[in-house]
Amino acid sequence: MGLSPKAAVGIGIGLVLLGALGLTLTPDAEYRTEVSPADESQIRDGERVYAYENLSEIGQSVFRQARHSADGGAIRIGAGGRAPEFDYYDDESSKAYIRYDGRYYSVATYRRGCSAPLCVFPAFASVLLAGAGVVLLAVPPVRFVRQR
């Protein structure tokens, strides 16, 4: 005795909903930008130095927000708010310098929070659940029609 078509459809819907819920709960990466005053003598040959006015609109916005933040010059930004001039690595910070209003600032950027296994496994499991649900939704009607 197998699963009735109604039970299979109910379980299928449940699995699809569980998979969708799992995808929304998958942790996001946290991108951080820290700005602190710097001296021109700190800048070594080959390090990236940008004039503020040459930064992209997003780069200028991120720099301003971090420079004026109440959190000691550090801000968290979403993936869509990353400035193209800055790199966001998992294990180490990336550094650049900004020349703004006659002064230099060190800008450190990094990515934190969501390492590959922590992000990939829940998303993969959610897709599998949703896929199993879709199969259950498609198969019972086919089996039910064939049995008639």
Secondary structure, 3 states (H helix, E strand, C coil): CCCCHHHHHHHHHHHHHHHHHHHHHCCCCEEEEEEEEECHHHCCCCCCEEEHHHCCHHHHHHHHHHHCCCCCCEEEECHHHCCCCCCCCCCCCEEEEEEECCEEEEEEEEEECCCHHHHHHHHHHHHHHHHHHHHHHHHHHHHHHHHC
